[in-house]
């Protein structure tokens, strides 16, 4: 199933439909509705990236950049991130400032809690 968005009006109408389907709950959607939701979400993301300019200007190149992007997206301070990851604020600060190498528990927390791609973390650790 393919869905295209050609205007802001199409985008708005698509998002209304997406929210209505999401309000039903994933377990309450028929297989056809799930396919429709996936197609609309993909089209909306493409429109947001290409037309609305919501895609980040550049992809993160380091673990620090990836963490900072997640902090920005989730409106988190460094202190609240440290609490969320279950680590000391000074340790997080040292890792993000390059004074300390990221350890395995830190990388696992980034993967599990912040949902940062494991491949990216392994390549940049």
Buried (B, 14 or more C-beta within 10 A) or exposed (E): EEBEBEEEEBBEEBBEBBEEBEEEEEEEBEEEEEEBBEBBBEBBEBBBEEEEEEEEEEEBEEBBBBBBBBBEEEEBEBEEBBBBBEBEBEBBBEBBEEEBEBEEEBBEBBBEEBEBEEEBBEEBE
